[in-house]
Amino acid sequence: MLTGTLAVFGNEIDWLMNADMRVKPSTVERDVNWPGVAMAAAQYAPDSKLVALSAPVGRGFAATATIVTSDGVQRRLYVHPTSGEVRGEASGLNAQRILRWIHRSLILQTKIGVPIVSSMSVVLAISLVTSFVVYKKWWRGFFKPLRWRNARTLFGDFHRLAGLWSLWFVILMILTGTWYLVEILGAGAPRSPRVWRTGVATTAEQSAAALPSILSAAREAQPALRIKHISFAGENAAAFTVSGQHKAILVRVRANAVWVEAETGEAILVNDARDLNVHQRIAEMADPLHFGDFGGVWTKIIWFIFGILLTLLSLSGVAIYVLRLLKGEHKSPTAMATTVAFLRGVGIYIVPTLGLVVLSFILLFRALF
């Protein structure tokens, strides 16, 4: 819950940590100068392959060019979205990716880590259902004040109050988490059509030089497309992919895409999110709803606040349980007594729980160093 909460603002955390990602909003025009960004990246790293361009995440952000160096290492270039000035470069591993990686799979292999993490949505669902059984006439508690009589009373009141106001968010996390579990177990939605033909190797400058005509073809095929991402043609792809947001709401950027053949410069495939079936639409809605990035910074703030509440609900629930154990044994909540009660309450489950957490940090350390 904590890593997911932080991941909501993963890009903003990187922005704070890396000055190269920052640009003055007053110097940025509304539309990204895609050809300028591409050519600047190509000239900055002429011996590299130009893989993709991504639009700025928000105001004050640079655009991102993804390249692969001659020795096969993926790098990010941060480029001013209007002037095309390359402000700096960084590795492909940043705070946003690390937080998503831990949150999604504990840095384990996808087929192992994702089922473990997403199965917690089932536990969360059980917790939700049982809370209505335990909390009688719960609908009366939305405006009950906190009582500061003692620690157990305070934790209990906070737990109930935060839980009630977070009901919609808990249900949303259960639904999206369950979807991720269903998806990884083999019931995912079929992908939209793609162009699978292999292409030919091109230099970074050749790819950048072709971009104006590619964008012209993409805009002609889908005039209202708000471009957010461009994937370049190369040895593994015969077509450029221009994707973004169109007229459908709550879908990932990839749901709206125009495939433009590199050799002819013609749009050979157009994917419109409005044409998706129900199964596919659920798949494309999951990420925007889970991370709350569909409405910009304002929805991110809402998701962050309720993510913090959900994290605190976990901690307050543990505190209530431990204090209840201590009360039953007529013991004061000293540090030693609390620790013993906690370990006894968790029981054997402490082994796999801590084991997975420690393992994820070991794998993160190996990835970083």
N, C-alpha and C positions, 0 to 999 in steps of 0.2 A: 504493500500500500504506500509506503514511504517513497520507494523508488519510482512508482507510477506517478505519485504526486509531483515529485521533482522533475520527472520527465516531461510533464506538461510545459514547463518552462526550460526544457533542455537547451533549446537554441538560444534563449536569452541568457542562460548561464554561460554558454560559450561566448556570447557577445560581451559579457562583462569580463571574461577572462582573457579575451583576445582582441586587442585594439585594432588588428587588421580587418576585423569584421565590421567596424564602425565607419559610417559615413555621415556627413552633415545632411539632415533631411532637406535643408534649403537648397542643396546642390543637386537634388535628384528630381528628374522629371517623372511624370506618372507612368509612362511606358518604358520598359527596359530596352536599352539599346543592344539587342541581342547580337547583331553582327559585330558591333564594336567590342562587346565583351568577349566574343569568340576569338576575334583577331588578336586582341590584346593577350589572351591566354596562350594562343598559338605562338605568338612572337616571344612571349616570356619563356616558354618551354618548347622550342622548335623540334627537339628530338623526342618529344613525348606524344602519346596518342590523346586526342581530345575525345573524351568519353561522353560528357553530359554537361549541361548548363542548368542551373536552378535559379529561379527568381528570388529576390530578397524575401526573408521571412516576414519582415515588417518595416516600419519607418526606421531609418537610421541603420539599416542592415546593408551590407554589400551583397552583390550577386555571387554565386559560387560556380566555379568551373572545376569539374572533376577530370583529372588527367591520369594517365598511367605512364610512368617514366620508362626509359629504355631498359631498365633492369626489372621491370614488372611491378613496381611499387605504386600503389594508388595514392595520389595527393589531392588536396583541395587548394584551389587558388581563389582568393577573395578579390573581387573586381568591382570597381565603382560602376553601378548599373547605368549611368548616363555617360560619363567621360571615358569609361573603359580602362581607367588606370588600375593596374594590378597593385593591390595594397599589401599583399603578402601571401604566404602559403602555409599550409599545415598538413599534418598527417590525416589519414582517413578516420582515425580513432579519436573522437572528441567526447566531451561530456554528454552531449545529447545521445550519441550512439551507445556509450557505456551504460547510461541510465536505462535506455530502451532494452539493451542487451540483457542486463541483470533482471529487469522487470519482466521481460518476456520469457526468458528461458534459464535464468540463473547462470548464464554463460555456458551452459551445457549444450550439447548438440540439440538442434531443433526438435528432432523426433523424440528426444528424452526430456528436455527441459520444458518445452511448451505444455505437454500433457500434465506435468507436475504442477506448474504454475496455474494453468487454467482450470485444473481440477479443484482448486481452492474456491472457484465460483459455486461449486456444489456445497462446500462447507459453509460459505457465506449465505447460500439459500436456506440451509438448515437453520442457521443462526437467526435469519430473518423470521422464519415461520415460528420457531420456538419463542422468539421475543414477544410475539402477540399472545402466546399462551401464558407466559410468565407475567407480562405487564397487563393487568386487567384494566379495562376501560381506558385503553391507551390514548384514545382520541381526545381525552380531557387534559392531556399533559403538555400540549404545545406551548403553553404560556405559564407553566408552573415555575416559580423562582427557585434558584439553588439555595439549599439550606447548608449553613456552615457549622452545623452542630459538631460533627467529627469527620474524620477522613472517610469512613465508610459511607456516611450519609452524603457527603459532598460528591464522592466518586459515583455513587448510585444515581443521584439527581442529574449530574452532568451526563452520565451514560444514557439515561432515558431521554433527556432533553435533546442531546446531540443526535441520538438515534432516530428520534421522531422527525426532526428537521432534515435528516439525511436519507429518509426513506426512499425518495425518488432517485437519489444518487446510488444508493445500495442496489435498488432494483435494476438500474441501468448497468451497473458493474456486473451484476449477476447475469443479465441477458447477454452482454457483450463477451464476458468471460466464458460463458457456456458456449457461445458461438465459436470462440477460438478453440475450445475443446472439441466440439463437433467437427470443426474444420480439420484439425490436425489428425483426428481419428479416421478421416477418409471421406467425410460427407461435405466437403467444401464445394462451393459453387463452381461451375465450369468457367474457365477464363474466356474473356472476349476474344474474337478473332485476332490473329497476329500475322505478321509477315515473317516467315521463318527462313527465307532464302539467305544463304551466305553471300557476302559481298567481297570486295577487294580492299587490300590495305591502302590507306591514304595517309599523307602527312597531316599534321595538325593545321598547317596553313591552308592546305587544299580543302580540308573539312570546313574551316572557317570561311574561306572564300565562297563556298557553295551555299552558305547559309541564307543569304538574302533571297535567292530564287526559291529555296526550300520553304522559307517562311511565306513568301508570296503565294505559293501553291497551297500551303496549309490554310492560309486565311481565305483564299478563294473557295476552298472546300468547306470550311466551317467559319464563316465570317465573325460570328459572335464569340469565338473561343478566346478566353482570357489565358494567355500562355503562361504556364508556371514552370514547365520543364521541357528540355530538349535533349533527346538521346541521339548521338551521331551514328551515321552508318560507318561500317568498317569491315574487317575480315569476318566478323560474326553476324553481321546484319547488312542486308542490301538496301535498307531504307532508313531514313531519318524518322524519328518519332517525335511529334510535336504534341504535347498534352497540356491539359489545364482544366479550368472550370468553364462550364457552358451554361445551360439553362436548368440542369437538374440540381437539386439541393442535397446536401449531406452525402457526397460521394468523394472518394479519393481522386487525386489529380489524374491518375492513370485511366479513370473510367471514360474520360473524353480524350480521344487521341486521333491524330491524323498521321497516316504513314505515307511518306513521300519517297518515292524511289530515287536513289542517289544517281543512277545512270541517266534517267530521263527527266527527272525533276517533276514528275507527275504524282498527284495524290492517288494512291492505289487502294487505300482502305481508310474508311472513316468510322470511328466508334463513337456513338452518342449514348451517354448514360441513360437517356430517356427510353432507349430501346432495350434496356436490360430486363430480364425476367425477374420475378420476385426473389428467387434464390440468389441471383447475382446482385440484386440491389441490397439485400441484407449484408452480403459480403463486403460491398463497397461502403456501406454505412457504418460498419463496426468500428473502424479506426477513428473517424471523426467524432463519433459519439463516445468512444472510450476515453479519448484524450482531450476532447473539447476544443479542438483547434479550428472548428468550422466557422467561428464568428470572430476570429482575430483575438486580440489581447483581452477583450471583455469576457468572452466565454472561457478563456484560459484562466482568468482570475477566479471565476465561479468554480471551475473544476478544481483549481488548486485549493481553494478554501474548503470545499467539501472533501477533497482528498485528505487534507490535514485532519478534518473532523473524523474521517473514517479511521485514520491512523491512531488518533487519540482514543477512539472507541475501543480499538484493540487493547491499548494500554490500560484504559480505565476498566475494561472487562477483566483483565488479569488482576488488577489491583483489588477489585471487588471480590473476586474469587479467593484470593490469598487472605484478605481481611476476614472473609467469612470462615475460612479454615482456622485462622488464629482465634477468632471469637469462640468457635466451637471447642477449642482446646484451652480457653481462658488464658491466652498468652498475650503479652503486649507486643505491638508491631515493631520490635527491634530489628536491626539490620540482619542479625543472624537468624532470628526466628522467621523473618519474612523470607529469607533466602531458602531456608529449609522447607517452609511451607510451599513455596513456589516449585521447588524441585520435586517435592512429593506430589504436588497437584499435577504437574506436567507428566511425571512418571517416565516411562521408557521412551515416550515420544520426543524427549529432549535429544536423543541420539540422532535420529534422521533429520530433525529440524536444524539443529546446530551444524550437523554434518554437511547439509546442503548449503547453508550459508557460508561456512568456512571454505568449502570446495569452490564456491562461486568466486570468492575473493582470491583464492590461489590461482584459479584460471585467469582472473583479471590481471593479477600480477604478472603471469606468464605472457599475456597478450601485450602488456605495456612494456615489458622489459625483456 
